[in-house]
Amino acid sequence: MIHLRLRHFATLILSLLVLITPSVTATTWSEPMFGISLDLPDNAHYVEQTDDGALIKVVGEGSAAASLHLEQQDQDTILPAITNRALGQIGFGASQPTILEESPLRTTIAGHRAHWWTVRVSSEKRGEFYLAQAFIMLTPRRVAVIQSEADWPDADRGRELFDQLVNSFAVRDQQELAQEHRQRLERGRQWIDAVVPAMNQTITTPTTSWFLIELQGEAIGYERHVIKPATELGIEGISVEHRRRVDHKSTIQDSVIRAFASADTTVEVWESRSSIKQIDNTAAPYYSKAITAVRTGETLVITIEDPDRTAQTQHAIPPIAYLPMAHQLAMTTGWQDLLSDPVAYYSYYLPVESMTFALAEAHQASNGYQVMLYPAPRRAAQNLHFDNAGQLLEHTTPDGRSLRHVQASEIEAAFAGNRRMEGAGAR
């Protein structure tokens, strides 16, 4: 019987049960980026929008819960190096784990080299619990990690959930998948070549949209989107601004993204600025971060400044299907073109601070269409819902937050009396 383990880096021991946001009963789950699929128990629920990069988290019976992560290594690695590091992390903040079972040598899962174990762990906060983990080498640099855990009285349930996920784990042939991604990139090139000129023609006046940010039904912040035609240094193009404020967990989080791209996409400038301030602890350090980007020829030069560093990196502009930041943020009706065929494209993705390969697909919804974005290398899907006119109605992010389109007056009412949110809904 096979058992596997999922690694969470420094937060490995935290319970997986802090995840119930939108969930659905399901039997089979799959994702298109890496070609992975799992069969889920009929009584389980799953969540894709997670705050720790899991592709999926599964809630079983009792306290049993499991998840699937993908870990991308910077260089070729071997299983013993991965498992030794993971075993050391299990003991972080907990007692020395007791290994209950461990896979034999030359174990494979879905035709790939793998290693698994089950352990009994005890921590001061949680007490004794069951943990099962597996590592599956998809490539020399990419590892799929399955983890199941449960409070010790529910150990059998944790094991059953683990067995179900491991025994059903499947992955498509990677060469075949790579060929499919290349075909999607070609469709992405054709899509961008058509949609970007259309955007430049239709964005003729400024538009402003307001979004209420909610987490588990509670209003925690707002975001304002402004899209308009613009001219920078005599060059015509489009300009986008996303401004956000969040009041959550005793902090005020402010961020703004401003982006400009020329009509022919050869000129690109953008900046992202964010800050976090403790509400109840004035002595706590004030954190701020700035990321700026300037395209120079076929290179995007990124400068990152925060209290600990100033760093500059250069990213080559991909030769095919590149979507500038401004067009990425301003995309609305263009997603409808994907209802017939999903595409792939490249764009700089702020959450991972990297030039990213992404898949995008759209599906018809009752009052519009739904767009799923899968940015590599290991982020969960972004879920966007538009009406037929191209207005973004709701955006569910990987940390479980929902950005819901509202009128400015609804934002004003949601934060009435909250002095920290003064200006909410103000134009």
C-alpha positions as CSV (number, residue, x, y, z in Angstrom):
1,M,0.0,0.0,0.0
2,I,1.5,3.4,-1.0
3,H,1.6,6.5,1.1
4,L,3.0,9.9,0.2
5,R,4.1,13.2,1.6
6,L,3.6,16.9,0.7
7,R,6.1,19.5,1.7
8,H,5.1,23.0,2.7
9,F,8.6,24.5,3.2
10,A,8.7,26.4,6.6
11,T,5.0,26.1,7.3
12,L,4.8,22.3,6.9
13,I,3.1,21.4,10.1
14,L,0.2,23.9,9.9
15,S,-3.1,22.1,9.6
16,L,-4.7,21.8,6.1
17,L,-8.1,22.5,7.5
18,V,-7.8,26.3,7.2
19,L,-9.1,26.2,3.7
20,I,-12.9,26.0,3.5
21,T,-13.9,28.6,0.9
22,P,-15.7,27.6,-2.3
23,S,-15.7,23.8,-2.4
24,V,-17.4,21.2,-4.5
25,T,-18.1,17.5,-4.4
26,A,-16.1,15.8,-7.1
27,T,-14.8,12.4,-8.3
28,T,-12.0,13.3,-10.7
29,W,-9.8,16.4,-10.6
30,S,-7.3,17.4,-13.3
31,E,-5.3,20.4,-14.3
32,P,-3.9,21.3,-17.8
33,M,-0.5,22.8,-17.0
34,F,1.3,19.7,-15.9
35,G,-1.2,17.1,-17.0
36,I,-1.9,15.7,-13.5
37,S,-5.2,14.1,-12.4
38,L,-6.5,12.6,-9.2
39,D,-9.6,10.6,-8.3
40,L,-11.2,11.9,-5.1
41,P,-13.4,10.1,-2.6
42,D,-17.1,10.7,-3.2
43,N,-17.4,12.2,0.3
44,A,-14.5,14.6,-0.1
45,H,-14.5,18.3,-1.1
46,Y,-11.7,20.1,-2.8
47,V,-10.5,23.7,-2.9
48,E,-8.2,25.1,-5.7
49,Q,-7.9,28.7,-4.4
50,T,-5.2,28.3,-1.7
51,D,-2.8,30.7,-0.1
52,D,0.3,28.4,-0.1
53,G,0.5,27.5,-3.7
54,A,-1.2,24.1,-3.5
55,L,-2.7,23.0,-6.8
56,I,-5.5,21.4,-4.8
57,K,-6.5,20.7,-1.2
58,V,-8.9,17.9,-0.3
59,V,-11.0,17.6,2.8
60,G,-12.0,14.1,3.8
61,E,-13.9,12.7,6.7
62,G,-13.2,13.8,10.3
63,S,-10.0,15.8,10.5
64,A,-8.4,14.1,7.5
65,A,-7.2,16.6,4.8
66,A,-4.7,16.3,2.0
67,S,-3.1,18.4,-0.7
68,L,-1.0,18.3,-3.8
69,H,2.0,20.7,-4.4
70,L,4.5,21.0,-7.2
71,E,8.0,21.9,-6.2
72,Q,10.3,23.4,-8.8
73,Q,14.1,23.1,-8.1
74,D,16.7,25.5,-9.4
75,Q,18.9,22.6,-10.6
76,D,18.7,18.9,-11.2
77,T,18.2,17.0,-8.0
78,I,17.7,13.5,-6.7
79,L,15.1,12.0,-4.5
80,P,17.3,11.4,-1.4
81,A,18.2,15.1,-1.3
82,I,14.5,16.0,-1.4
83,T,13.4,13.5,1.2
84,N,16.2,14.2,3.6
85,R,15.4,17.9,3.6
86,A,11.7,17.2,4.0
87,L,12.2,14.9,7.0
88,G,14.2,17.6,8.7
89,Q,11.3,20.1,8.1
90,I,8.8,17.8,9.7
91,G,10.6,18.2,13.0
92,F,10.5,21.9,12.8
93,G,8.2,23.0,15.7
94,A,7.4,19.4,16.6
95,S,8.9,16.4,18.3
96,Q,11.1,14.0,16.5
97,P,8.7,12.1,14.1
98,T,8.3,8.4,14.4
99,I,8.4,6.8,11.0
100,L,5.6,4.2,10.7
101,E,6.1,3.0,7.1
102,E,8.5,3.8,4.3
103,S,8.6,2.9,0.7
104,P,11.0,0.3,-0.6
105,L,13.8,1.1,-3.0
106,R,13.0,1.8,-6.6
107,T,9.4,2.6,-5.9
108,T,7.5,4.2,-8.8
109,I,4.1,6.0,-8.9
110,A,2.5,6.6,-12.3
111,G,5.7,5.4,-13.9
112,H,7.9,8.0,-12.1
113,R,10.5,7.4,-9.4
114,A,8.9,8.1,-6.0
115,H,9.5,7.8,-2.3
116,W,6.9,7.9,0.5
117,W,6.5,7.5,4.2
118,T,4.0,7.7,7.0
119,V,4.9,9.2,10.4
120,R,3.5,9.9,13.8
121,V,4.2,13.5,14.9
122,S,3.5,15.4,18.1
123,S,3.5,19.2,18.6
124,E,2.6,21.4,21.6
125,K,-0.1,23.2,19.7
126,R,-1.8,20.3,18.0
127,G,-0.9,17.2,20.0
128,E,-0.3,13.9,18.2
129,F,-1.2,13.6,14.5
130,Y,-0.7,11.4,11.5
131,L,1.2,12.6,8.5
132,A,1.8,10.8,5.2
133,Q,3.9,12.2,2.4
134,A,5.0,11.2,-1.1
135,F,7.5,12.7,-3.5
136,I,7.1,11.9,-7.2
137,M,9.9,13.0,-9.6
138,L,8.2,14.2,-12.7
139,T,11.4,15.6,-14.1
140,P,14.9,16.1,-12.6
141,R,13.7,19.6,-11.5
142,R,10.0,19.1,-10.8
143,V,8.6,17.1,-7.9
144,A,4.9,16.4,-7.2
145,V,4.2,16.1,-3.5
146,I,1.1,14.6,-2.0
147,Q,0.4,15.0,1.7
148,S,-2.3,13.7,4.0
149,E,-2.7,14.4,7.7
150,A,-5.2,13.9,10.4
151,D,-5.5,14.1,14.2
152,W,-4.2,10.9,15.6
153,P,-7.6,9.4,16.5
154,D,-8.4,9.9,12.7
155,A,-5.2,8.3,11.5
156,D,-7.1,5.6,9.6
157,R,-9.1,8.2,7.7
158,G,-5.9,10.1,6.9
159,R,-4.4,7.0,5.5
160,E,-7.5,6.1,3.4
161,L,-7.4,9.6,1.9
162,F,-3.7,9.3,1.2
163,D,-4.1,5.9,-0.4
164,Q,-6.9,7.2,-2.6
165,L,-4.9,10.1,-3.9
166,V,-1.7,8.1,-4.4
167,N,-3.3,5.1,-6.1
168,S,-5.2,7.4,-8.5
169,F,-2.3,9.8,-9.3
170,A,-1.8,10.0,-13.0
171,V,0.3,12.3,-15.2
172,R,0.3,12.7,-18.9
173,D,3.3,11.9,-21.1
174,Q,5.4,15.0,-20.7
175,Q,6.7,15.1,-24.3
176,E,3.1,14.9,-25.6
177,L,2.1,17.6,-23.1
178,A,5.0,19.8,-24.3
179,Q,3.8,19.5,-27.9
180,E,0.3,20.5,-26.8
181,H,1.7,23.5,-25.0
182,R,3.6,24.5,-28.1
183,Q,0.4,24.4,-30.1
184,R,-1.3,26.5,-27.5
185,L,1.5,29.0,-27.7
186,E,0.9,29.3,-31.4
187,R,-2.8,29.9,-30.8
188,G,-1.8,32.4,-28.1
189,R,0.4,34.3,-30.6
190,Q,-2.6,34.5,-33.0
191,W,-4.9,35.6,-30.2
192,I,-2.6,38.3,-28.9
193,D,-1.9,39.6,-32.5
194,A,-5.7,40.0,-32.9
195,V,-6.8,41.1,-29.4
196,V,-4.2,43.8,-28.6
197,P,-5.0,46.0,-31.6
198,A,-8.7,45.5,-30.8
199,M,-8.1,46.7,-27.2
200,N,-6.2,49.8,-28.5
201,Q,-9.2,50.7,-30.6
202,T,-11.9,50.1,-28.0
203,I,-10.2,51.7,-25.0
204,T,-11.0,55.3,-26.1
205,T,-12.3,56.8,-22.8
206,P,-11.4,56.2,-19.1
207,T,-13.4,53.6,-17.3
208,T,-13.4,53.0,-13.5
209,S,-14.5,49.9,-11.7
210,W,-14.8,49.2,-8.0
211,F,-14.4,45.8,-6.3
212,L,-15.2,44.8,-2.7
213,I,-12.6,42.4,-1.4
214,E,-14.1,39.6,0.8
215,L,-12.7,36.7,2.7
216,Q,-15.0,34.0,3.9
217,G,-17.9,36.4,3.5
218,E,-16.3,39.3,5.4
219,A,-15.5,42.6,3.7
220,I,-11.8,43.3,4.3
221,G,-10.9,45.8,1.6
222,Y,-11.5,47.3,-1.8
223,E,-9.8,47.7,-5.2
224,R,-10.3,50.3,-7.9
225,H,-9.4,49.7,-11.5
226,V,-8.9,52.5,-14.0
227,I,-8.3,51.8,-17.7
228,K,-7.7,54.6,-20.2
229,P,-6.0,55.6,-23.4
230,A,-2.7,57.3,-22.7
231,T,0.3,58.9,-24.3
232,E,3.8,58.6,-22.8
233,L,6.7,60.5,-24.3
234,G,4.7,61.0,-27.4
235,I,3.9,57.3,-27.8
236,E,0.2,56.3,-27.8
237,G,-1.0,53.3,-25.9
238,I,-3.1,52.2,-22.9
239,S,-2.7,52.9,-19.2
240,V,-4.0,50.8,-16.3
241,E,-4.1,51.5,-12.6
242,H,-5.1,49.0,-9.9
243,R,-5.2,50.5,-6.4
244,R,-6.0,48.4,-3.3
245,R,-6.4,48.8,0.4
246,V,-7.0,45.8,2.8
247,D,-7.7,46.0,6.6
248,H,-7.1,42.5,7.8
249,K,-5.4,40.7,10.7
250,S,-4.4,44.0,12.5
251,T,-2.6,45.3,9.4
252,I,-3.3,47.9,6.7
253,Q,-2.1,46.7,3.4
254,D,-1.9,49.2,0.5
255,S,-0.8,48.5,-3.0
256,V,-0.9,50.2,-6.4
257,I,0.0,48.9,-9.8
258,R,0.4,51.4,-12.7
259,A,1.2,50.1,-16.2
260,F,1.6,51.5,-19.7
261,A,2.1,49.7,-23.0
262,S,2.3,51.2,-26.4
263,A,-0.2,50.2,-29.1
264,D,2.5,48.0,-30.8
265,T,3.6,46.5,-27.4
266,T,7.2,47.4,-28.0
267,V,7.2,50.0,-25.3
268,E,6.4,48.9,-21.7
269,V,6.7,50.6,-18.4
270,W,5.1,49.6,-15.1
271,E,5.5,49.8,-11.3
272,S,4.0,48.0,-8.4
273,R,4.2,49.5,-4.9
274,S,3.0,47.9,-1.7
275,S,3.2,48.6,2.0
276,I,2.1,46.9,5.2
277,K,1.5,48.7,8.5
278,Q,0.7,47.2,11.9
279,I,-2.4,48.7,13.4
280,D,-2.0,47.9,17.1
281,N,1.8,48.0,17.3
282,T,3.2,51.3,16.3
283,A,6.7,50.1,17.1
284,A,6.5,47.4,14.5
285,P,8.5,48.1,11.4
286,Y,6.7,49.6,8.4
287,Y,7.3,47.4,5.4
288,S,7.3,48.7,1.9
289,K,8.3,47.3,-1.5
290,A,8.6,48.7,-5.0
291,I,9.0,46.8,-8.3
292,T,9.5,48.8,-11.5
293,A,9.9,47.5,-15.0
294,V,11.2,49.1,-18.2
295,R,11.4,47.4,-21.5
296,T,14.6,48.0,-23.4
297,G,14.6,46.5,-26.8
298,E,13.9,42.8,-26.3
299,T,14.6,42.9,-22.5
300,L,12.4,43.7,-19.6
301,V,14.6,45.2,-16.8
302,I,13.1,44.7,-13.3
303,T,14.2,46.6,-10.2
304,I,13.1,45.4,-6.8
305,E,13.5,47.6,-3.7
306,D,12.5,46.6,-0.2
307,P,14.0,47.2,3.3
308,D,16.4,44.3,2.8
309,R,17.6,44.7,-0.7
310,T,17.8,46.5,-4.0
311,A,18.1,44.1,-6.9
312,Q,17.9,44.2,-10.6
313,T,17.1,41.4,-13.0
314,Q,16.7,41.2,-16.7
315,H,14.2,39.0,-18.5
316,A,14.3,38.3,-22.2
317,I,11.0,39.1,-24.0
318,P,9.7,35.8,-25.2
319,P,9.8,35.5,-29.0
320,I,6.2,34.4,-29.2
321,A,2.9,35.1,-27.5
322,Y,4.1,37.8,-25.1
323,L,1.4,39.8,-23.3
324,P,2.6,43.1,-21.6
325,M,1.5,43.9,-18.1
326,A,-0.9,46.7,-19.1
327,H,-2.7,44.5,-21.6
328,Q,-2.8,41.6,-19.1
329,L,-4.5,43.8,-16.5
330,A,-6.9,45.5,-19.0
331,M,-8.1,42.3,-20.7
332,T,-11.9,42.0,-20.7
333,T,-13.9,40.9,-23.8
334,G,-10.7,39.5,-25.4
335,W,-11.0,36.5,-23.1
336,Q,-14.2,35.5,-25.0
337,D,-12.1,34.5,-27.9
338,L,-10.9,31.5,-25.8
339,L,-14.3,29.9,-25.6
340,S,-13.4,27.8,-28.7
341,D,-9.7,27.1,-28.0
342,P,-7.5,27.5,-24.9
343,V,-4.2,29.3,-25.4
344,A,-0.8,29.7,-23.8
345,Y,1.1,32.9,-23.5
346,Y,4.0,34.6,-21.6
347,S,3.7,37.5,-19.2
348,Y,5.4,38.9,-16.1
349,Y,3.5,37.6,-13.1
350,L,3.9,39.7,-10.0
351,P,3.0,37.1,-7.3
352,V,6.1,35.0,-8.3
353,E,8.2,37.9,-9.6
354,S,9.1,36.2,-12.8
355,M,8.4,35.9,-16.5
356,T,5.8,33.2,-16.5
357,F,4.3,30.7,-18.9
358,A,0.5,30.6,-18.5
359,L,-2.4,28.7,-19.8
360,A,-5.8,30.4,-20.2
361,E,-9.2,28.9,-21.0
362,A,-12.7,30.2,-21.0
363,H,-16.1,28.6,-20.4
364,Q,-19.6,29.8,-21.0
365,A,-21.4,30.8,-17.8
366,S,-25.0,31.5,-17.1
367,N,-24.6,35.3,-17.3
368,G,-21.3,35.6,-19.1
369,Y,-18.1,33.6,-19.2
370,Q,-15.6,32.2,-16.8
371,V,-11.8,32.4,-17.3
372,M,-9.3,30.2,-15.7
373,L,-5.7,31.2,-15.7
374,Y,-2.9,28.7,-14.8
375,P,0.4,30.6,-14.3
376,A,3.4,28.3,-13.9
377,P,5.3,27.0,-12.2
378,R,3.2,26.1,-9.2
379,R,0.4,28.6,-8.6
380,A,-3.2,27.5,-8.3
381,A,-5.7,28.8,-10.9
382,Q,-6.9,32.3,-11.0
383,N,-10.7,32.3,-11.5
384,L,-12.3,35.3,-13.2
385,H,-16.0,35.7,-14.1
386,F,-17.1,38.3,-16.7
387,D,-20.5,39.3,-18.0
388,N,-21.1,39.2,-21.8
389,A,-20.2,42.9,-22.1
390,G,-16.7,42.2,-20.7
391,Q,-17.2,43.6,-17.2
392,L,-15.3,41.7,-14.6
393,L,-17.9,40.5,-12.0
394,E,-15.7,38.5,-9.7
395,H,-12.1,37.4,-9.3
396,T,-11.2,34.7,-6.9
397,T,-7.5,34.7,-6.1
398,P,-5.3,31.8,-4.9
399,D,-5.4,33.0,-1.3
400,G,-9.2,32.5,-1.2
401,R,-10.1,36.2,-1.5
402,S,-12.9,37.3,-3.7
403,L,-13.0,40.6,-5.6
404,R,-16.6,41.3,-6.4
405,H,-17.7,44.1,-8.7
406,V,-19.9,46.7,-6.9
407,Q,-20.9,50.3,-7.0
408,A,-18.7,52.8,-5.2
409,S,-21.6,53.4,-2.7
410,E,-21.5,49.8,-1.6
411,I,-17.9,50.1,-0.7
412,E,-18.6,53.3,1.2
413,A,-21.4,51.6,3.1
414,A,-19.3,48.5,3.9
415,F,-16.6,50.5,5.6
416,A,-18.7,53.3,7.1
417,G,-17.3,54.3,10.5
418,N,-13.9,52.6,9.8
419,R,-11.5,55.5,10.0
420,R,-8.7,53.3,8.6
421,M,-10.7,52.9,5.4
422,E,-11.5,56.5,4.9
423,G,-11.8,57.3,1.2
424,A,-13.2,53.9,0.4
425,G,-15.4,54.3,-2.7
426,A,-14.2,57.9,-3.2
427,R,-13.6,58.9,-6.8
